[in-house]
Amino acid sequence: VLCGSIAGVMNLLFLPGISQWSDRARTRWGRRIPFLAVTAPLTVAALVLVGFAPEIGAWLDRILHLPPAISQTAIILAALSLFAVLFHFFNMVLCSGFSWLVRDVVPMDLMARFLALFRVVSTISGIAFSWWVLPYVISRRKEVCIGVGVFYLVVFMLMCWRVREGEYPPPPVVQRRAGVLEAYWGYFRECLCLPIYRNYFFAIMLFAVGSCGGTFQILFYSDTLGLSLDQVGKVFAVG
């Protein structure tokens, strides 16, 4: 629910407005870099808080003096849920902003080559994470969240520093400010007016429904098949 349903609802509710905000932004650093520079630290902070959720929940339990009916476990789960939702929200903006930046700064005649190299790097990164990091996500969760978070922050801020956006034409003049519902209706009407996009979204929806077990794959391996996280990591890395 936290990592799938709520994240999807947040995407639906917030991303159309944020993307239009970014499209119309004009700053000395561009229209994408400011969003990345702001959300990258927030994403990392939320990730680190996820790693420390048990300690934070126990600390809140000691200082709040809540009724006995509210257990420490309930407080820890509430803190974990809040931090996880915050992480998915900020990470949604961060990853989407990266996609917008790629479209703006990578020349179209080099786009296929860039995406191919991007896929190579991401695959190697996934292998390295599965082989060396995944086995310790439970036993060394704080160190893993801090380490991944610091790496995440460094590479994103390095990109914000080194990548330069070009010049954009002025945004279209808005005669009047549309209401929230009107703005979202216009967004979805424009995004779904072409059959190729409707078919693409429908295919993605079918894929998501058909592969929903992937969300619980690691639990199937560890809890049902009885594999250790080290073995699970090796399976993922080899795959």
Backbone bond lengths (Angstrom), bond angles and torsions (degrees), N, CA, C in turn:
res aa  C-N    CA-C-N  psi(-1)  N-CA   C-N-CA  omega(-1)  CA-C   N-CA-C  phi
1 V - - - 1.459 - - 1.527 111.05 -
2 L 1.337 116.94 -46.80 1.464 120.50 -176.67 1.525 111.41 -68.43
3 C 1.337 116.29 -45.93 1.468 120.38 -172.77 1.521 112.82 -86.95
4 G 1.315 117.86 -16.91 1.452 120.32 -178.01 1.516 112.83 -113.82
5 S 1.337 116.54 -67.35 1.466 120.58 -172.65 1.521 112.51 -64.85
6 I 1.349 116.24 -53.06 1.467 119.23 -177.08 1.523 110.47 -64.39
7 A 1.338 116.76 -40.75 1.465 119.61 178.33 1.527 110.82 -61.68
8 G 1.331 117.31 -39.77 1.459 120.15 178.37 1.517 112.67 -66.69
9 V 1.325 116.65 -39.96 1.468 120.11 178.34 1.531 110.10 -65.33
10 M 1.340 117.43 -41.58 1.459 120.34 177.59 1.529 110.56 -61.52
11 N 1.316 116.10 -40.75 1.466 120.06 177.38 1.519 110.34 -58.29
12 L 1.309 116.12 -45.37 1.465 121.27 -177.57 1.523 111.57 -67.00
13 L 1.337 116.96 -39.80 1.458 120.64 -174.01 1.524 113.23 -80.96
14 F 1.336 117.42 -38.06 1.457 120.18 -169.69 1.527 114.25 -105.32
15 L 1.325 117.96 -33.20 1.465 119.24 -171.56 1.525 113.47 -65.45
16 P 1.335 120.46 -38.69 1.476 118.01 177.65 1.523 112.65 -57.35
17 G 1.339 116.63 -44.35 1.457 119.36 179.87 1.513 112.52 -68.04
18 I 1.330 117.40 -40.99 1.467 120.98 -179.61 1.525 110.38 -66.89
19 S 1.328 116.94 -39.53 1.464 119.39 -178.89 1.532 110.58 -65.98
20 Q 1.326 117.24 -40.45 1.467 119.40 177.16 1.527 111.03 -66.68
21 W 1.322 116.43 -36.69 1.458 121.37 176.16 1.531 110.08 -59.51
22 S 1.337 115.60 -45.87 1.461 119.55 179.22 1.521 111.15 -66.44
23 D 1.342 118.15 -40.27 1.460 121.19 179.88 1.527 111.42 -57.61
24 R 1.318 116.67 -36.98 1.457 120.91 -174.83 1.524 112.82 -92.08
25 A 1.333 117.59 -8.33 1.467 120.36 -177.84 1.527 110.44 -70.86
26 R 1.324 115.90 142.48 1.463 122.36 175.20 1.529 107.63 -138.62
27 T 1.324 116.98 108.16 1.452 121.85 179.16 1.520 109.18 -130.15
28 R 1.318 116.62 170.87 1.467 120.72 178.83 1.522 111.39 -65.98
29 W 1.343 117.80 -20.62 1.471 121.69 178.77 1.526 112.34 -97.03
30 G 1.332 117.39 -2.27 1.446 120.72 -178.39 1.517 111.45 110.78
31 R 1.311 116.16 -167.36 1.467 120.35 -179.55 1.528 113.01 -110.76
32 R 1.318 117.99 -7.99 1.464 121.59 179.26 1.524 112.56 -110.01
33 I 1.340 116.79 -42.72 1.462 121.62 -176.05 1.527 111.98 -55.15
34 P 1.350 120.34 -44.24 1.468 118.46 179.85 1.520 113.45 -57.88
35 F 1.332 117.90 -38.21 1.462 120.59 178.97 1.527 110.88 -66.25
36 L 1.337 116.37 -39.60 1.456 120.24 178.93 1.521 110.92 -68.29
37 A 1.336 117.16 -42.79 1.455 121.05 -177.21 1.528 111.85 -65.91
38 V 1.318 117.35 -29.82 1.469 120.72 179.82 1.525 111.36 -83.03
39 T 1.329 117.22 -44.02 1.464 119.69 -173.42 1.526 113.09 -80.59
40 A 1.336 118.92 -23.66 1.469 119.85 -179.96 1.529 111.56 -60.58
41 P 1.342 120.74 -50.62 1.473 119.42 177.31 1.523 112.93 -62.58
42 L 1.337 117.63 -36.04 1.466 120.10 179.33 1.524 110.99 -67.31
43 T 1.330 116.78 -39.30 1.464 120.70 177.33 1.518 110.76 -62.30
44 V 1.322 115.99 -45.84 1.462 120.61 -179.25 1.525 110.62 -65.34
45 A 1.326 117.36 -41.31 1.467 120.34 178.70 1.527 110.73 -60.34
46 A 1.336 117.11 -43.24 1.463 120.34 178.70 1.523 111.09 -64.98
47 L 1.335 117.19 -38.62 1.469 120.26 178.19 1.529 111.16 -63.47
48 V 1.319 117.25 -43.45 1.466 120.57 178.95 1.530 110.22 -64.32
49 L 1.335 117.10 -39.32 1.468 120.13 177.82 1.526 111.17 -63.11
50 V 1.341 117.15 -35.41 1.471 119.74 175.26 1.528 109.89 -59.12
51 G 1.324 116.44 -43.01 1.459 119.74 -179.73 1.514 113.57 -64.82
52 F 1.324 116.86 -28.26 1.466 121.16 -178.05 1.528 112.28 -103.88
53 A 1.328 118.29 12.86 1.463 121.33 -176.54 1.526 113.28 -57.10
54 P 1.343 120.91 -43.19 1.470 119.00 178.62 1.523 112.99 -60.76
55 E 1.322 117.24 -42.58 1.459 120.27 179.60 1.530 111.47 -67.76
56 I 1.341 115.74 -40.03 1.466 119.10 178.81 1.527 110.58 -66.57
57 G 1.339 117.07 -41.32 1.457 120.22 177.93 1.515 112.24 -62.68
58 A 1.330 117.11 -42.16 1.471 120.34 178.04 1.525 110.81 -64.78
59 W 1.331 117.28 -38.22 1.465 121.08 178.45 1.526 110.71 -66.04
60 L 1.335 117.27 -42.21 1.462 120.31 177.16 1.516 111.52 -63.37
61 D 1.321 116.39 -37.09 1.464 120.37 179.09 1.530 110.94 -62.86
62 R 1.323 116.97 -36.21 1.467 120.49 -179.10 1.522 112.26 -73.32
63 I 1.325 117.69 -35.98 1.465 118.92 -172.87 1.525 113.61 -94.21
64 L 1.327 118.07 -21.71 1.458 120.12 -176.60 1.519 113.27 -85.91
65 H 1.327 117.73 -24.67 1.473 122.31 -179.98 1.537 110.92 52.87
66 L 1.320 115.23 53.60 1.457 120.79 -179.83 1.520 110.68 -75.14
67 P 1.348 117.28 163.64 1.469 120.15 179.35 1.525 111.59 -57.37
68 P 1.332 116.70 150.44 1.475 119.63 -179.30 1.521 113.66 -58.03
69 A 1.340 116.99 -25.26 1.468 119.22 -179.88 1.522 111.53 -63.80
70 I 1.338 117.65 -23.33 1.464 121.79 178.43 1.526 107.63 -95.10
71 S 1.301 116.54 104.51 1.456 121.14 -175.26 1.522 110.94 -77.29
72 Q 1.339 114.77 164.94 1.458 119.86 176.49 1.519 110.91 -64.30
73 T 1.338 116.19 -34.80 1.463 119.96 177.37 1.519 111.32 -60.75
74 A 1.342 116.86 -40.58 1.459 120.46 179.15 1.525 110.94 -63.87
75 I 1.325 116.85 -39.42 1.464 120.22 178.93 1.524 110.26 -66.73
76 I 1.321 116.45 -41.89 1.466 119.94 179.08 1.521 110.32 -62.62
77 L 1.334 117.77 -43.97 1.461 120.75 179.53 1.532 111.00 -64.43
78 A 1.333 116.71 -37.75 1.467 119.89 177.74 1.528 110.53 -63.88
79 A 1.335 115.99 -44.22 1.469 119.40 178.55 1.523 110.62 -64.02
80 L 1.332 117.14 -44.25 1.462 120.87 179.02 1.527 110.90 -60.91
81 S 1.322 116.53 -41.63 1.465 120.31 -179.97 1.524 110.67 -63.56
82 L 1.329 116.69 -44.92 1.458 120.21 -179.96 1.524 111.18 -61.68
83 F 1.323 116.63 -47.03 1.473 119.72 -177.91 1.530 111.19 -66.65
84 A 1.333 116.63 -37.50 1.468 119.86 179.69 1.525 110.99 -65.96
85 V 1.332 116.75 -41.81 1.464 120.13 178.86 1.527 110.30 -65.31
86 L 1.332 117.37 -41.97 1.460 120.26 177.34 1.526 111.11 -61.70
87 F 1.336 115.66 -41.81 1.465 118.89 178.62 1.522 111.06 -60.51
88 H 1.322 117.16 -47.02 1.462 119.78 -177.70 1.524 111.09 -65.27
89 F 1.326 117.54 -34.63 1.462 119.45 179.08 1.525 110.86 -66.45
90 F 1.331 116.75 -53.45 1.460 119.46 -178.44 1.530 111.59 -65.53
91 N 1.329 116.28 -37.91 1.467 119.23 179.32 1.522 111.25 -67.26
92 M 1.331 116.56 -32.52 1.464 120.64 175.76 1.524 110.34 -60.94
93 V 1.332 116.46 -47.13 1.464 120.02 179.13 1.529 110.24 -65.34
94 L 1.331 116.46 -40.52 1.461 120.56 -177.63 1.525 111.32 -64.25
95 C 1.326 116.84 -49.53 1.470 119.82 -178.36 1.521 111.31 -67.36
96 S 1.330 117.01 -38.13 1.465 119.43 177.68 1.523 110.41 -66.31
97 G 1.337 116.14 -42.60 1.462 119.15 177.84 1.513 112.40 -60.72
98 F 1.334 116.95 -36.39 1.459 119.87 175.87 1.524 111.06 -62.67
99 S 1.329 117.21 -41.40 1.471 120.33 178.27 1.528 110.82 -63.33
100 W 1.333 116.44 -41.59 1.466 119.07 178.02 1.529 110.34 -63.35
101 L 1.336 116.40 -40.72 1.464 120.36 -179.06 1.527 110.70 -63.50
102 V 1.326 116.47 -43.55 1.466 120.34 179.02 1.524 110.06 -57.14
103 R 1.312 116.54 -45.52 1.473 120.23 -179.10 1.527 111.45 -63.95
104 D 1.327 117.27 -31.17 1.467 120.43 -176.93 1.519 113.38 -82.90
105 V 1.342 118.61 -32.15 1.468 119.68 -169.67 1.533 113.99 -109.54
106 V 1.322 118.67 -18.88 1.471 120.20 -179.49 1.524 108.97 -91.68
107 P 1.337 117.94 121.71 1.471 119.52 178.12 1.523 111.06 -59.67
108 M 1.316 116.29 144.44 1.457 120.36 -175.47 1.522 112.33 -62.39
109 D 1.348 118.42 -32.08 1.457 118.96 -179.64 1.520 112.15 -73.59
110 L 1.341 117.23 -10.06 1.465 121.41 176.36 1.527 112.35 -111.50
111 M 1.332 116.91 0.11 1.458 120.10 -173.65 1.528 112.22 -62.18
112 A 1.324 118.06 -44.85 1.467 120.68 -178.87 1.524 110.71 -61.88
113 R 1.325 116.33 -42.35 1.471 120.03 179.50 1.529 110.31 -65.14
114 F 1.338 116.53 -42.10 1.465 120.20 178.90 1.526 110.79 -61.96
115 L 1.330 117.47 -47.87 1.465 120.63 -178.84 1.526 111.17 -63.62
116 A 1.333 117.40 -35.98 1.467 120.15 177.88 1.528 110.62 -64.79
117 L 1.333 116.91 -46.13 1.470 120.38 178.10 1.524 110.58 -65.67
118 F 1.328 116.60 -37.59 1.468 120.55 177.03 1.525 110.24 -60.51
119 R 1.326 116.44 -41.84 1.464 120.54 179.29 1.532 110.52 -66.18
120 V 1.332 117.50 -38.68 1.466 120.58 177.51 1.525 110.27 -60.91
121 V 1.335 116.77 -48.55 1.465 120.73 -178.78 1.523 110.97 -63.49
122 S 1.343 117.09 -43.47 1.462 119.70 -178.95 1.524 111.46 -66.20
123 T 1.327 117.44 -35.96 1.462 120.22 177.77 1.527 111.15 -66.34
124 I 1.333 116.79 -44.88 1.466 120.27 177.19 1.524 110.35 -61.71
125 S 1.328 116.75 -40.71 1.464 120.20 178.53 1.530 110.99 -63.47
126 G 1.330 116.31 -41.29 1.464 119.73 178.73 1.518 112.24 -64.03
127 I 1.325 116.85 -39.25 1.465 120.93 177.04 1.528 110.03 -62.94
128 A 1.340 116.29 -46.97 1.464 120.24 -178.77 1.517 111.12 -62.51
129 F 1.344 116.78 -42.99 1.466 119.70 179.36 1.520 110.74 -63.12
130 S 1.330 117.05 -47.74 1.466 120.34 -177.72 1.528 111.69 -62.70
131 W 1.326 117.00 -38.36 1.465 120.33 -174.79 1.524 112.14 -77.63
132 W 1.340 116.95 -42.51 1.461 119.88 -170.84 1.528 115.36 -108.00
133 V 1.331 117.99 -23.63 1.465 119.77 -173.42 1.524 112.47 -107.02
134 L 1.339 117.21 -44.09 1.464 121.02 -175.99 1.527 113.34 -52.35
135 P 1.336 120.35 -39.31 1.468 118.97 179.86 1.534 114.27 -59.05
136 Y 1.332 117.76 -16.88 1.465 120.38 -174.32 1.528 113.09 -113.51
137 V 1.346 118.22 11.06 1.458 118.76 -175.97 1.529 112.30 -67.83
138 I 1.332 118.16 -20.95 1.468 120.77 176.93 1.522 110.68 -95.87
139 S 1.305 116.87 -51.54 1.472 119.99 -175.13 1.527 112.45 -70.63
140 R 1.331 118.02 -28.97 1.473 121.48 -179.34 1.530 109.70 -127.74
141 R 1.328 116.17 46.00 1.461 120.19 -172.22 1.527 112.46 -60.11
142 K 1.338 117.63 -40.11 1.469 118.98 -178.31 1.518 110.88 -64.89
143 E 1.320 116.41 -45.91 1.467 119.58 179.90 1.528 111.30 -63.96
144 V 1.356 116.19 -38.94 1.463 119.82 -179.77 1.528 110.41 -64.87
145 C 1.337 117.27 -46.17 1.461 119.93 -178.50 1.525 111.24 -64.86
146 I 1.328 116.72 -40.29 1.463 119.43 178.44 1.530 110.18 -66.52
147 G 1.336 117.05 -46.21 1.457 120.40 -178.21 1.509 112.55 -63.04
148 V 1.334 116.61 -47.96 1.459 119.98 179.17 1.522 109.93 -64.23
149 G 1.339 116.39 -40.59 1.458 120.08 -179.63 1.518 112.52 -62.66
150 V 1.326 117.01 -45.34 1.472 120.30 179.28 1.523 110.57 -62.55
151 F 1.336 116.88 -44.20 1.467 120.14 178.37 1.530 110.35 -60.92
152 Y 1.316 116.06 -45.70 1.464 122.40 179.34 1.522 110.34 -56.64
153 L 1.340 115.66 -47.68 1.460 120.66 -177.20 1.528 111.26 -65.47
154 V 1.318 116.65 -44.28 1.461 120.42 -177.09 1.530 111.02 -61.55
155 V 1.335 116.99 -47.45 1.467 118.63 -175.26 1.528 110.96 -70.09
156 F 1.327 117.94 -35.88 1.459 118.81 179.32 1.524 111.15 -70.34
157 M 1.330 117.44 -41.92 1.462 119.38 179.11 1.525 110.48 -68.63
158 L 1.342 116.97 -32.93 1.461 119.84 175.45 1.523 110.15 -63.32
159 M 1.327 116.96 -40.89 1.457 120.67 177.65 1.526 110.59 -64.64
160 C 1.337 116.70 -43.12 1.466 119.65 178.85 1.524 110.99 -61.74
161 W 1.315 116.99 -31.82 1.462 121.33 -178.71 1.524 112.03 -77.62
162 R 1.327 116.74 -40.87 1.464 120.27 -171.38 1.528 113.89 -92.10
163 V 1.319 117.59 -27.26 1.466 120.32 -177.15 1.528 108.78 -84.99
164 R 1.321 116.06 135.97 1.455 121.62 178.78 1.531 109.77 -116.13
165 E 1.302 115.16 128.38 1.452 119.24 174.88 1.527 110.12 -83.77
166 G 1.323 115.64 153.59 1.453 120.27 179.16 1.521 111.87 -84.26
167 E 1.316 114.94 -166.16 1.459 121.03 177.71 1.530 109.40 -88.61
168 Y 1.318 115.42 139.04 1.456 120.99 179.04 1.523 109.09 -113.14
169 P 1.326 116.96 145.42 1.471 118.48 173.61 1.525 109.72 -66.65
170 P 1.309 117.36 157.81 1.469 119.24 178.38 1.526 110.38 -58.19
171 P 1.321 117.86 145.69 1.472 119.43 178.11 1.515 110.54 -66.70
172 P 1.313 117.36 154.39 1.469 119.79 178.72 1.531 110.76 -57.78
173 V 1.306 114.42 142.48 1.464 120.14 179.65 1.526 109.01 -73.05
174 V 1.312 115.82 128.04 1.462 121.35 178.64 1.518 108.43 -95.14
175 Q 1.325 116.38 118.98 1.454 119.80 -178.44 1.517 111.99 -68.89
176 R 1.312 115.53 -37.89 1.458 119.94 177.17 1.520 108.27 -147.61
177 R 1.316 115.42 153.70 1.456 120.36 -178.23 1.521 109.46 -81.37
178 A 1.332 115.36 121.16 1.465 120.09 -179.08 1.516 110.62 -75.73
179 G 1.319 115.36 149.91 1.450 119.76 174.97 1.517 110.76 -70.26
180 V 1.330 115.50 170.85 1.463 120.40 -175.97 1.518 111.29 -61.48
181 L 1.326 116.82 -49.70 1.461 120.29 -178.46 1.524 110.90 -64.98
182 E 1.321 116.66 -39.72 1.464 120.33 179.49 1.525 111.23 -65.01
183 A 1.340 116.49 -40.62 1.461 120.28 179.26 1.524 111.32 -64.46
184 Y 1.338 116.73 -42.09 1.461 119.32 -179.91 1.520 110.73 -70.03
185 W 1.314 117.26 -37.18 1.458 119.12 178.01 1.517 110.36 -62.70
186 G 1.325 117.18 -41.79 1.460 120.11 177.33 1.514 111.96 -63.90
187 Y 1.328 116.35 -39.36 1.472 120.46 179.60 1.524 110.54 -60.86
188 F 1.327 116.81 -51.43 1.457 119.65 -176.50 1.529 111.30 -70.93
189 R 1.332 117.63 -32.71 1.460 119.22 177.70 1.523 110.42 -64.24
190 E 1.343 117.31 -43.25 1.461 120.41 179.95 1.526 111.52 -69.78
191 C 1.356 116.89 -36.96 1.468 119.30 -177.88 1.525 111.75 -73.03
192 L 1.318 117.61 -25.96 1.461 120.33 -174.22 1.527 112.57 -108.88
193 C 1.339 116.99 11.23 1.463 118.31 -177.13 1.521 112.37 -75.61
194 L 1.350 118.40 -21.32 1.456 121.72 -179.72 1.521 110.44 -101.49
195 P 1.329 118.10 133.36 1.474 120.44 -177.35 1.525 113.23 -57.55
196 I 1.345 118.49 -33.92 1.459 119.67 -176.67 1.527 111.00 -60.67
197 Y 1.355 116.82 -36.96 1.459 119.60 -179.41 1.519 110.88 -75.79
198 R 1.336 117.37 -38.70 1.466 119.86 176.29 1.527 110.19 -60.70
199 N 1.325 116.69 -44.86 1.458 120.05 -179.96 1.532 111.13 -65.73
200 Y 1.322 115.73 -38.36 1.472 119.49 -179.96 1.522 110.44 -64.37
201 F 1.325 117.16 -48.07 1.463 120.37 179.84 1.532 110.98 -61.64
202 F 1.338 116.38 -39.41 1.462 119.77 179.76 1.523 110.67 -65.36
203 A 1.344 116.86 -41.07 1.464 120.34 178.52 1.525 110.94 -64.93
204 I 1.330 116.53 -41.60 1.466 119.79 177.93 1.524 110.54 -62.75
205 M 1.335 117.16 -38.96 1.457 120.51 178.76 1.528 110.79 -62.85
206 L 1.339 116.92 -44.03 1.458 120.02 178.68 1.529 110.96 -63.03
207 F 1.340 116.41 -39.87 1.459 120.04 178.52 1.530 110.70 -63.69
208 A 1.341 116.34 -41.91 1.465 119.77 -179.75 1.526 110.88 -63.89
209 V 1.334 116.24 -41.89 1.468 119.36 179.45 1.524 110.56 -67.14
210 G 1.324 116.63 -42.00 1.458 120.02 -177.26 1.512 113.85 -70.88
211 S 1.333 116.84 -27.28 1.474 119.86 -177.69 1.517 112.66 -109.31
212 C 1.331 117.42 23.25 1.465 119.39 -176.81 1.525 111.48 -62.15
213 G 1.347 116.89 -21.99 1.454 118.85 176.43 1.509 112.89 -63.54
214 G 1.345 117.71 -20.26 1.452 119.81 179.05 1.513 113.00 -60.13
215 T 1.353 116.37 -30.65 1.455 119.98 177.92 1.525 111.01 -61.86
216 F 1.316 116.84 -32.71 1.457 121.57 -176.40 1.523 112.54 -106.14
217 Q 1.328 116.16 14.87 1.461 120.46 -175.36 1.518 111.79 -61.13
218 I 1.325 116.23 -44.46 1.462 119.19 -176.69 1.527 110.79 -67.04
219 L 1.343 117.33 -32.18 1.464 119.98 176.46 1.526 110.81 -70.24
220 F 1.319 116.58 -36.11 1.468 119.49 176.55 1.523 110.74 -62.76
221 Y 1.339 115.70 -44.53 1.466 119.38 -179.85 1.527 111.36 -64.36
222 S 1.344 116.52 -44.73 1.464 119.56 -172.63 1.520 112.41 -82.81
223 D 1.340 118.14 -45.78 1.468 120.12 -172.52 1.526 113.08 -88.23
224 T 1.339 117.21 -34.91 1.463 119.92 -177.43 1.527 111.85 -90.89
225 L 1.343 116.27 -48.49 1.461 119.49 -179.43 1.526 112.43 -84.04
226 G 1.322 117.35 -14.52 1.459 120.45 176.87 1.512 114.99 76.39
227 L 1.336 117.66 22.53 1.463 120.00 177.30 1.526 110.22 -80.72
228 S 1.318 115.97 147.82 1.460 120.22 174.08 1.524 109.60 -76.88
229 L 1.345 116.57 162.38 1.454 119.24 178.03 1.528 111.26 -62.36
230 D 1.320 117.12 -30.66 1.454 119.82 176.78 1.531 110.10 -64.30
231 Q 1.330 116.91 -43.07 1.460 120.16 178.45 1.536 110.66 -67.59
232 V 1.336 116.47 -40.54 1.458 120.03 178.10 1.521 110.74 -60.56
233 G 1.339 116.06 -44.15 1.462 120.16 178.19 1.508 112.56 -59.67
234 K 1.339 116.45 -40.26 1.474 120.30 179.35 1.532 109.89 -65.58
235 V 1.339 116.93 -40.94 1.464 120.50 178.55 1.527 110.62 -60.83
236 F 1.343 115.95 -46.86 1.461 119.64 179.65 1.528 110.72 -62.29
237 A 1.341 116.68 -43.34 1.455 120.35 -176.93 1.537 111.55 -64.42
238 V 1.325 116.86 -43.53 1.465 120.25 179.33 1.522 110.52 -64.30
239 G 1.339 115.19 -41.75 1.472 118.74 177.60 1.506 112.20 -60.07
